[in-house]
Amino acid sequence: MMEVRLQAQEDEITLLKSSLADALRRIRLHDQLLPLLKQQLIAVNPGAARVLNQVCCSDSCSSSRKLSLSSAADGIRHPATSQLSDSIMTNTNGHIGSSVSMQPIPKPTTTDRSTQTEPTLPGQDTGHDRVLLHRRVQSLQLEDALPPGQPVVEGTRGKLHRVPGLEEEDEEQEEDEEGVEQEKDLSWMSSVEEPIQPTTIRGLQREDFQDGSCSPEEPGPGSPSVRSIDQNLSSRSGPLTTIQEGEKKPLVRRNSEKLGNPERQRKRLDKKAASSANLLTRSPSLENRAKELIASAGSPGSRRGTYGQGQSIKMFIRGRPITMYIPSNIQNYEDLKMEPPSERLELDWVYGYRGRDCRANLYFLPTGEAVYFIACVVVLYHINSRTQRHYRKHTDCVRCLTLHPDKVRVASGQTSGVDKDGKPLQPCVHIWDSTTLVTLQQIGLGTFQRGVGSVAFSFADSGAFLCVIDDSNEHMLSVWDCNKGTKHAEVKSTNEAVFAVEFNPSDSTNIITCGKSHVYFWTLNSGQFTKKQGIFGKYKKPKFIQCFVFSLTGDVLTGDSEGNILTWGKSAADVKTLGKGAKETFQIMRQTRAHEGSVFTLCPLQGGALLSGGGKDRKIIRWSADLAPERECEIPEKYGAVRTIADVDGEELLVGTTRNAILRGTFSDGFVAIVQGHVDEMWGLATHPSQNIFLTCGHDRQVCLWNTEEHKLDWCITLEEYGLCAGFCPNGSVVSVGLSTGRWMVLDLLTREVVSEFTDGNEQLSVMRYSPDGSFLAVGSHDNFIYIYNVTESGRRYARFGKCNGHSSFITHLDWSKDGKYIMSNSGDYEILYWDIAAGCKLLRNRFESKDREWASYTCVLGFHVMGVWLEGSDGTDINALCRSHSERMVAVADDFCKVHLFQYPCPKPKAPSHKYDGHGSHVTNVCFTHSDSHLLSMGGKDTCILQWSVMGGGVIDSRERLASASSTSTSSPEPATS
């Protein structure tokens, strides 16, 4: 009901503006009668000459120009032979009456309904016309119109203020008038016969609409005077409010001095009134509109309306109405049937690895596959055949991973996350078969808080138990039966961060945890835990114990933030010092200096040897069983520090790094990257117009070029600032990248050199889009402007062509028309604007004219053809990006809830069904089809993950044929969304 009430108020304001526009045009017509009326007044009453001379002096220079311009703007032909007869009479009561008649003048056909006046019968007295004529008299005292000697009654003295009329029609308004259907010629006749009396005058309190607000002198929107104005304007005729003797009702000046320059205010008012009249010239009554809205409650996010310029749909985002016009090829909008596309997506490849903030997340399987995770996907990558398989049963980001002693089963834990309504999801651990990718057990659903931080299988009993530490404040330690999925024991571990947990390989009742400033040795008996803390004694207590392993002798080796490897052993009870109640303790037996900076990982090898990975020094060191260094190597700086190590065959290693790369190599041959990815939030994505490559950029200041066929990174460069958007030139030789500071650069794909560089504004750029023929480049900025550049020399030379100025918020998306002459753009305040670039970056006020325009690309999230992608209750930021396929059969959508949607294109009706796909663990920032539509690329924000989807199935029906056939034959309701 609130929505109904809001819409009713909005329609009432629109009707008021429309009527005001018609009133202003009538004022312009009657303005031509004023000079003759003034002459008659002077002839009857010479005392009025003084005031009228001042009026004539100020207006004589512009009256003839105003008359001609006004006549030309309205399209009214005034014949030289038109006859005008005036008679001004003074009656016995001192009343002055005037009778002005005008012969019918034919009005040519006009294209604007709002400018058409209704025919008036000869001799008909319309109060509306009388008011409009009275408004045009400037500074006329009432007593000046009386015969000499006529007394003036006190309390009735008033002044009529002149309302400046339109001197000329705005060019943009003329454009708006094009495309409105024509009507038959109408003739008009006006008469003014209202007597002006000294004791009783007719007045009108008027609202001053300036940007939708009232001036300080005006009554409020809910006052009775405003309602009377609405009645006067909507009815267009009727008696005016009578002001009795002794009653003071001031006439409000339309252009008050408090509003600034009257000339400027008049022009702004004219623009608003004219555009409002075009918007709604023949609207149903407010009551009917409200009933219509209630009847269409099945789709509260949008509503259909028929306006003066054609059929349109109105949708609401955060209470803001967005009007979209229905294309001409849709005859029966209500009968359109929305179906999910025949095409589907299958996950083909996952780019990236989560090493920046996770530990012990890389393992090597006997099948030759490396197991690791990123976002919500656990990847099984065959390092020799370079193929991937994916475990995708997790509903949010995977945080930890461990391998069962049988080398087949895998346990992976996830964070809790939230759903689209902000409600927390329940974290859990999945135990699954790495051969079949079948989930064997789901453990702890509803038990863990926030997420799962660490998991470990037991060894002594062949992996019968699983130990889990969650991310709650107390970091709950629990042990679970793997086969039954039941909890065996649980205890609060510590309020400090916990980094790792492991069972003792020879005794499943012993568990060790480590983390911030602690090492705990746990013993599990009869479902109860007992805890002993490691004693640092004379050794410096490190801030973090990063990792630990068990040696062949049963000792515990820990790596810490001081760069040391500490050997822990069990010491007998110190009975002499502590007495009979003393118990055995775990103390440091030996300290070995290993790395500069932290020791991030320890990896045991066959035969008792050990591998350690350093942080600051980026070294991998091989140690003998007695911790004597044997070999070492250093990984390249661009890959970051060593995060984790997996042994392949005792010689070859896999190394996960803090900059999200996985390296493969040996000590003798060095290491090469087999998996790479971004390390911070990504936003920029562009696909090549003819090759199977794409480019990404993000907050890590990296610009990366990827190959979709070979599934690898071709090259990567680092910028001084981070990139947010990118676009390929249609010839494919260069790519432009927009940065966070307003600077943008053009890179040569082969040499990777910067061939051009410019700066537009000082705010971040959001869109880089070339015209279809490559002759223009449009740069969308957060300073609300779109900068247009001429492009020459195959995309290597740029010159500023113009600037599109009209948005009131930052640019979010834009697209070029197929002929390269027009641009459609969206902004942060949910605005859709159209621009004529060929005409000098001119804003097209009449959006109705663009309803049938064809677009070379479709990435704007707001538009008639993609209206159905918005879910009910969306707040305007729920969809970050969308992309139409080159075949114009489907549209992919990136939302804020970690999902990728595939809709049929076009999808102009609310609640359009779609195929929905999981995989990302963060808001999906961008989507883009490859040049052949064989693949879709999607990138996550914080999850730093790029997913490559294969497009499967689909026919060859053109989208326009589908739309036309659906609008003419379909009568069924939309089907529910599929996933």
TIGU-634923 format. One record per residue (C-alpha): residue in one letter; x, y, z. Coordinates in pm, whole numbers, plus 50000, padded with zeros to 5 digits. Each point is the difference from the previous one (the first is absolute). Layout:
// residues N
AXYZ/...
This chain:
// residues 979
M500005000050000/M502925023450065/E501144993649646/V496515007849871/R499895032150199/L503455010249881/Q499084993449638/A496755019450034/Q501865030250133/E502554997249726/D497344998449730/E498205029750153/I503165020849978/T500534988849642/L496465009849905/L500505033750165/K503165006049801/S498274989949680/S497175024450059/L502495027050087/A501774994149670/D496745004849813/A499275031750197/L503385014649910/R499374994449634/R496635017750025/I501785029150167/R502295001749701/L497035002249764/H498235027450195/D503245019350026/Q499375011949646/L496845018650110/L501645021450265/P501285029049782/L496505006049858/L498434997750344/K502465025650134/Q499145024249721/Q496304997850084/L500675005750368/I502025031349923/A497255013249773/V497344996150271/N502085009950302/P502965023549932/G501014995950364/A501254965049922/A502455013249740/R502715005250259/V500164963750103/L499524986349651/N502755022049857/Q502434983950244/V498804966149891/C500295008749631/C503515014350042/S501244968150161/D498264976949756/S500145019049670/C503414985949909/S498944964250043/S496284999349923/S500294994649627/R502704973750041/K498014982650270/L496914999449783/S501764985149704/L501914974450203/S496924989950194/S498014996049683/A502694979749834/A500444977750306/D496334991850025/G499594995049626/I497075024849987/R499495019949682/H498695035350060/P498555014249676/A500455036749939/T496285003149925/S498834987450337/Q497455023650146/L500065011650358/S497295021750157/D500265013350352/S497495019150199/I500525012650348/M496915011450188/T499445018150325/N496664992350168/T498065020650246/N501414981850300/G503545008949907/H500774965549863/I502364997749714/G499234972249754/S501914988849694/S498954978049716/V502784986349783/S499094975849724/M502224983349747/Q499054983049679/P500724962849980/I503544993649887/P500834965849860/K502614981350200/P502294977549800/T500634964350095/T502394997450292/T501924970450127/D499625008450367/R496714992250168/S500895021750293/T500015030849776/Q496524993849857/T497335022050154/E496414989750023/P497545018549769/T498055027950165/L496565010149878/P499535036349894/G498945021250289/Q500894973650255/D501415015250317/T502724978650151/G501395010350335/H503224982449910/D500605023349704/R499175030550206/V502614990950259/L502614994149735/L499365034449850/H500055016850339/R503354983750077/R501555016849701/V499295035650112/Q503125013850157/S499845025750285/L496455012349923/Q498355017950289/L496274993150016/E499125036950044/D501925008149683/A497334981949804/L497205021050150/P498515031849844/P501355032550144/G498425009050330/Q498794965250085/P500684993350374/V502144971550116/V498764979150291/E502704993450260/G500934964350067/T499444989649643/R503085014849848/G502014973149827/K502614995749740/L500034973949727/H503474986849936/R501114989549661/V501114964149951/P502735000149737/G499094977049716/L502124978649779/E502035020149753/E500964970149796/E499674962649992/D502934979850127/E501754979449736/E499894969450219/Q496265004150045/E499595000649623/E501784966949987/D497684986150263/E497015009349786/E501194978349714/G498554965349996/V496675008250165/E497084989549785/Q498305028349813/E496465011550054/K497495018249787/D500095037849962/L498285019850267/S498795035849992/W499715022350301/M498205031750104/S500545018750322/S497925026650174/V500715021150304/E496955016250156/E500845001150368/P499265033950162/I502645014550228/Q498325014850305/P501485022250267/T498234981350279/T500274964349883/I502824984549797/R500734965049893/G503414986450103/L501964968250000/Q502624987650236/R502504981049799/E502644974450078/D503495006649885/F501484967049888/Q503725001950015/D501614965649990/G496994985450173/S500095023650304/C498115031050108/S501425034650058/P499925012950359/E496995022249933/E497884971749866/P497554978050186/G501094964450077/P499184970649777/G497094989350215/S498375033950046/P496475007349869/S501315025449752/V502104973849831/R497004977449968/S497985028149848/I502775005849750/D499934963449907/Q496265002549941/N500385031349786/L502824986349789/S498574965749948/S496565012549905/R501435028149781/S496915021450061/G497695012250275/P499625028950238/L502925014250187/T500215005850370/T498225032250091/I501805024050232/Q497465019950197/E500425035950109/G502415004050289/E501514965649941/K503704997649922/K501274971149789/P503315009149845/L500774989249649/V503224979749999/R502565010849747/R501154970649791/N503605010849964/S500795013650342/E503265018350054/K500934973050251/L500164974949720/G502785017849813/N500015011249638/P496365001449875/E501064993149643/R501844968450102/Q497174988550225/R497495005649720/K501994978549758/R500424972350257/L496305000750075/D499214998049630/K502264969849956/K498474982050294/A496445007249897/A500594990449637/S501744967350086/S497324991750255/A497275006349745/N501684976249759/L500264973850271/L496344998850083/T497535018349780/R497144975550008/S500114981150324/P497204979950160/S498545013550317/L501974995750320/E497364976650137/N500244977449698/R503795001050013/A499944989450366/K497594971749922/E502254989149717/L503024999050229/I498154979450259/A498804976149731/S503574994649881/A501254990850347/G501404968249852/S502925020449868/P500485028150253/G503385009649860/S498635012449671/R496855013449839/R498805006249652/G498635033549891/T498855015449674/Y501345034749949/G499715026249730/Q503054986849825/G499184963250002/Q499954970050231/S502464999850286/I500914979850306/K500835015450334/M502144981250248/F501065011550345/I503424997050160/R500205012450359/G496815019549942/R501315017749691/P497874995349686/I501834990649680/T497985002849679/M500894978049705/Y498275001349663/I498844968449826/P501584994649655/S497755001749697/N500434963349912/I498244989250320/Q496275000549941/N498734981750308/Y502305006050292/E497724983450253/D500024967849796/L503774996749990/K501144966950141/M503314999950182/E501934967349992/P503474990350115/P502514998449717/S500594967449822/E503705004950060/R501644989250324/L503355005350165/E502544974250111/L503055009350205/D502994995449770/W502945015550186/V500865017650324/Y502765026149999/G501695007450330/Y500974984850334/R499365012150354/G503405002550161/R500015035250138/D498164991550322/C499704962050022/R502444972850110/A500494963349926/N497685001149699/L502034982549732/Y500284961949968/F501114975749732/L497894969449918/P501234966449867/T497905007249688/G502475027449903/E497665028050105/A500715029350225/V497155008250239/Y499475036250106/F497135024550031/I498895035049915/A496645016550065/C497374972150039/V501754975149773/V502484972750084/V502134994949691/L501644967349896/Y502645010049744/H501924973249811/I503475014749978/N501064979949693/S496884999049781/R499025035150119/T496354992050058/Q497735009650285/R497194984050195/H497985018750257/Y498264991750325/R497175025450029/K497794989750291/H501075028450228/T497635029450039/D502635025450105/C503755005550000/V502144969650082/R502475007950279/C501864967750076/L500874966549847/T501544967150107/L500744966349841/H498944966650148/P502724973850067/D498534979149716/K500915028749757/V496494998249852/R497655016950241/V500215037550054/A498535022050272/S499335036649931/G498475026350228/Q498215032049906/T499055033350152/S496475008650101/G499285029049766/V496595016049962/D497104995249763/K498455027249782/D497875011950294/G503025004150226/K499254969350212/P503064979450100/L500484966249837/Q501184970150198/P503644989549953/C500874963449972/V502654974949892/H499594977949695/I501714966349976/W500034989449635/D501554975049762/S502645015849777/T499494973649732/T496255002649955/L499505034950156/V497144985250204/T499325014650345/L500334972950263/Q499205019750316/Q498925034950095/I501255006850349/G499085026450255/L497195017749822/G498545023650260/T502794993450250/F502875022149886/Q499965037750029/R501215024449732/G502014973849814/V502414971250011/G503655010150046/S501884967050017/V499324962949940/A502104968450040/F499494962249963/S501344975550253/F502734975849883/A500414972650259/D496484986549942/S500035004349620/G498175033150004/A497004990250209/F499765034550160/L500045035649885/C501135029150216/V498485034449932/I500665035050138/D497435026449920/D500325037849978/S497965008750308/N501465021850274/E500924969150207/H501234980849691/M498124968550093/L502014967949956/S497844969949907/V500614964149894/W497574982249766/D499424964549887/C500625000649625/N497814970449918/K496995009550212/G500355037749981/T499445003250375/K501875021350251/H502274980950235/A501315028150225/E500205037850017/V501915026150201/K500825037149997/S503585003749884/T501065036450029/N498925035649927/E503135005249793/A500284991949629/V500614963449917/F501974992149685/A500364962049992/V498784967750160/E501294964349959/F499634965450155/N503084982450127/P500764974449722/S500574972650253/D497275008350253/S496585013549904/T499335011050359/N502695026549974/I499235032349809/I502155031049957/T498905035449915/C502085030949941/G499375036549929/K500615033950151/S502594996450278/H499044964650089/V500514962849944/Y497444977650171/F500304962450051/W496574984150041/T499124965550136/L496594984649932/N498714974250250/S496404987850023/G498695029949810/Q501855025250222/F502945022249905/T502965009350216/K502375027549886/K503685006250060/Q501765031149878/G503444998749847/I502635016550223/F502385023849824/G502275002850298/K503225018249925/Y499115004649634/K498335031349870/K496294995349960/P499115007349637/K496925019849910/F498674972849769/I500504962749971/Q499234996649631/C500204962449939/F501184966550137/V500744964049895/F500934967450170/S503474985549956/L500704962749962/T501104998950361/G496685013950120/D501265034850079/V498025030749898/L501685025749774/T498485034849985/G500735029449772/D499475034750144/S499955036749910/E503605004550120/G501314977449722/N500874971150232/I499194963149995/L499364988750358/T500254963450104/W497594990950279/G500294969750225/K498364985350306/S501965004650321/A499544980550317/A498235015550295/D502195022850209/V499244984250334/K502835017850182/T498705034549913/L496264994949970/G499444971750249/K498134967249969/G497145015049796/A502295010449718/K499144987649650/E501984995549688/T500345030849778/F500745008449639/Q503055021849962/I502305012549726/M502844975849947/R501755018549718/Q499835032449802/T501165001049638/R500415032449810/A498334994549663/H498725031249820/E500005037450001/G496455008650092/S497294974450070/V500114962949934/F496654995949828/T500054962849925/L501724967350086/C499704969249778/P501384965550109/L501624978249734/Q500614962749975/G502964989050209/G499625027250262/A501165029849793/L498155033150035/L499115029649778/S499455034950135/G498615030449822/G500915035350098/G498035032049986/K502255030049970/D502934981849838/R497724979449765/K502324970050042/I499284962949994/I502524980350207/R500454962450017/W501114987150340/S501374966350098/A498394979150272/D502235016750263/L499145034949862/A503185006249809/P499375021649689/E500624981349675/R498665020749710/E498155032549948/C498515021549727/E498225033249976/I496775005749813/P499575031449787/E498835031150184/K496975005149775/Y498414968450141/G500265011050362/A500974979250303/V499714962450042/R496614991250149/T499904962049974/I501984971149844/A498774966749860/D502334971349919/V499474984149658/D502624972249982/G502685009650249/E501795021449745/E497325020449825/L498005024350210/L496855020849982/V500195033550177/G497085022550086/T500895036650048/T498535030250176/R499345017149666/N497574972849897/A502284979949773/I500864963049992/L503544991749885/R501354967249877/G503704990749991/T503054986250168/F503005013750187/S502254994849699/D497715012149721/G498185027550182/F496285007050009/V497425011449745/A496445011150062/I497244975949899/V497185019650169/Q499825037750034/G497395025450099/H499285034550134/V500645007750365/D497395027050063/E496535010649895/M499374999449625/W497655021549790/G501385004449649/L499204973149741/A500135001349620/T500014973149730/H501865002649670/P497805006949693/S501454971549793/Q502354978750210/N499484976850296/I501685022650250/F498755023750270/L501435026750225/T499435006550371/C501075027250242/G499365007550364/H501105015450326/D503284980950002/R501185023649719/Q500494970149769/V498824998949639/C499844963949883/L499384985049656/W498594964650005/N499584973249736/T496664981850012/E501154970849783/E503274992350175/H498655010750341/K503075019650090/L501275034950066/D501655014749689/W501495030350171/C499595022550298/I501205035350070/T499835021050315/L498765035949991/E500565029150236/E496265002150067/Y497334973550005/G497794994149699/L496224998150010/C498854996149640/A501304990249658/G498934998049638/F501504985549682/C500215020449683/P497934982849726/N503154993349795/G501374980150295/S503495015150001/V499675021950309/V498025000650323/S499145030050218/V500064997850379/G498265024850232/L501645006950336/S498885011650342/T501305035749966/G498285010449676/R503024990049796/W499704974949717/M502544983849775/V500094980349677/L502174968749991/D501404981949697/L499134963150034/L503224987849842/T502595023050152/R498045007850322/E501135035949962/V497885030650075/V499205016549666/S497695027650134/E499185014450336/F497435026050110/T498295013050313/D496335009550024/G498985014750333/N501404989050332/E497584972250088/Q500034963249914/L498944987949658/S497324973749966/V499534992749627/M502254998749692/R497994993149685/Y500985003249633/S497425006849732/P499304970549766/D502255013649722/G502725010750244/S499815036849906/F498945011450348/L500854991250357/A497565007750284/V501455003650349/G497494998850286/S501125016550321/H498875003850359/D499975037749947/N496634995249820/F501455006749651/I500534978349693/Y503095010949806/I500014993049627/Y503234996449800/N500714997649630/V502104969149928/T502434998049710/E503094980649892/S498524966250093/G499305010250356/R503345016450070/R499035036649973/Y497255017450196/A498535035049995/R497255013850222/F496745002749803/G497565010750268/K498484993750340/C496554987150092/N498685021050284/G496614991950148/H500234972250257/S499505009350362/S502004970750133/F503024979349905/I500004979949677/T499614962750049/H499434985249651/L499745011449640/D499474985049654/W500335011949639/S497334996549735/K500764978049702/D500465030149772/G502485015350247/K498065032750031/Y498224996250332/I500794989550356/M497764985850271/S501285005050355/N499074991450359/S501025018550314/G500194993650372/D496605015950061/Y498264975249765/E499715023949709/I499834990249632/L501185026449755/Y500575000049625/W502575020849812/D500425010649640/I503764999049960/A500045008949631/A498085031950079/G502585011350254/C499354978250307/K496475013450028/L497634986550261/L496824985849848/R497195012950218/N497384978549836/R500884964650103/F496994987349807/E501955005349676/S502634974450109/K497604971450067/D500684982949664/R503725007349982/E502284969849967/W503054997550222/A503344984849909/S500424987350355/Y497714998650300/T501695004450335/C497685026250152/V498224984250295/L496985023049956/G498004997949680/F496804986049858/H501674969249851/V501544989550332/M497335011450244/G499184964250092/V503414993050150/W499155020650309/L498634980350291/E497075012550203/G501165023950271/S503405007349844/D501705031050133/G501785010349681/T503434986650092/D499084963149997/I501104996449637/N503595010449937/A500264991849631/L498334982449712/C501004990849648/R497974990449695/S501394972849780/H501135009049649/S497244977849862/E497505021450195/R498384968450137/M500955001950367/V501215023950266/A502294991450292/V499625018350331/A502475004950286/D498285006350333/D500975009450353/F499154965650140/C502854979849846/K497824987849714/V500225000349621/H496664999849818/L499224991649641/F496825015649859/Q498344998849665/Y500525031849799/P497985021049992/C498374996150342/P497755030450038/K497534986150254/P500414998150378/K500864967050163/A501574986049685/P501284964550060/S503714992649973/H502674974050052/K501965007450318/Y503584989150067/D502104998650317/G503765000950033/H501005034750107/G500545007750367/S499595037549971/H497935025249806/V500374993149629/T501415032149853/N499934993449625/V498974975749726/C500894998749632/F499524976449705/T502884990749774/H499865011549637/S498414967549880/D497654995950299/S501654966750069/H500915010150355/L498875023850270/L502475015350243/S499035011550349/M502195015750265/G499505002750373/G500875029850212/K501724990450323/D500354963449908/T502515009449722/C498584971949790/I499354998849625/L497594973149880/Q499854989449637/W496674984549900/S499314980149685/V496755009149826/M498134968149921/G496994994149769/G497875026849837/G498505004649655/V500315026949738/I496795020050045/D500635037149983/S498985019750307/R497825023749799/E498154970949841/R499504984650344/L498665032650139/A497625005849711/S498664964750005/A499595000150376/S498105032749998/S497594987949735/T499314964150106/S500764995150367/T497315003350264/S501364979250290/S501525013850319/P503764999650066/E501474968350133/P501824999650334/A503745004749999/T502184969749960/S503434993250132/
